[in-house]
Amino acid sequence: MTKFVGERITVTTQGEIPAPVTFRWNKSVFTVAEIIVSWFDWGFPAGAMQRDWKTRRHRRYYRVRTDSGDIFEIYFDRKTPSGTGEWYLYQKLDGDESSAA
């Protein structure tokens, strides 16, 4: 069963295109063993009055498997009020949902 989380998390990354290596959630640190799939979301929020580049989402999602076998979807939101971007834990998935994107 999928568990929606929707919480900001702390992530360590590596690489030119920052890929998640570890993340902290609920006082635990999870190590990413595998990035199963990644994708971009450049859609518009529900009810957006305008549909232009300023109101568009700028998120990169990652479905990851941790070294403990847990599967999570996390994303980096580049368009935040701080301007620096923030990481979020979107949801925790069951193992049988890992290949559906």
C-alpha positions in Angstrom: 0.0 0.0 0.0 1.3 3.4 -0.9 1.8 5.8 2.0 1.7 9.5 1.1 4.2 11.5 3.1 4.6 15.0 1.6 7.4 16.2 4.0 10.5 18.2 3.4 13.7 16.1 3.9 17.4 16.6 4.0 19.3 15.0 1.1 23.0 14.5 0.3 23.7 14.3 -3.4 26.6 13.6 -5.8 27.3 14.2 -9.5 26.9 17.1 -11.9 23.2 16.5 -12.0 22.6 16.1 -8.3 21.4 12.5 -7.7 20.3 11.5 -4.2 22.8 9.4 -2.2 21.2 9.6 1.3 18.2 11.3 2.9 17.0 11.9 6.4 13.4 11.2 7.4 11.8 10.6 10.8 15.2 10.8 12.6 16.5 8.0 10.3 19.1 8.2 7.5 18.4 6.1 4.4 21.1 5.2 1.9 20.0 5.1 -1.8 21.1 1.7 -3.2 19.4 2.2 -6.6 17.6 4.9 -8.5 14.9 2.9 -10.1 13.6 5.7 -12.4 13.7 9.5 -12.5 11.4 12.0 -14.3 10.6 15.7 -14.5 7.3 17.4 -13.6 6.8 20.6 -15.5 3.0 20.7 -15.0 0.9 23.3 -13.5 -0.7 23.4 -10.1 -4.4 22.6 -9.9 -6.4 25.9 -10.3 -3.5 27.9 -11.7 -4.9 31.2 -13.0 -2.0 31.6 -15.4 -0.2 28.9 -17.4 3.3 30.2 -18.1 6.9 29.4 -17.1 6.4 31.4 -13.8 3.6 29.3 -12.5 4.9 25.9 -13.8 6.3 23.4 -11.4 10.0 22.6 -11.7 10.5 19.2 -10.0 12.7 16.2 -10.6 11.3 13.0 -9.1 13.3 9.9 -8.2 11.9 6.5 -7.3 14.7 5.0 -5.2 15.3 1.7 -3.4 17.3 2.0 -0.1 19.9 -0.4 1.1 17.2 -1.8 3.5 14.9 -2.5 0.5 12.4 0.2 1.1 11.1 2.1 -2.0 10.4 5.8 -1.9 9.6 8.6 -4.3 11.4 11.8 -3.5 11.7 15.0 -5.5 13.8 18.2 -5.8 11.6 21.3 -6.2 13.8 23.9 -7.9 11.1 26.6 -7.6 10.8 27.5 -4.0 10.4 30.9 -2.2 14.0 30.6 -0.9 15.3 30.2 -4.5 17.7 27.5 -3.5 15.4 24.5 -4.0 14.1 21.9 -1.5 13.9 18.2 -1.3 10.6 16.4 -0.4 9.6 12.8 0.4 6.5 12.4 -1.7 5.5 8.8 -0.8 6.7 5.4 0.4 5.8 2.5 -1.9 5.2 -1.2 -1.5 7.7 -3.4 -3.4 5.2 -4.4 -6.0 4.7 -0.8 -7.1 8.4 -0.1 -7.8 8.2 -0.4 -11.6 5.1 1.7 -12.3 5.9 5.3 -13.1 
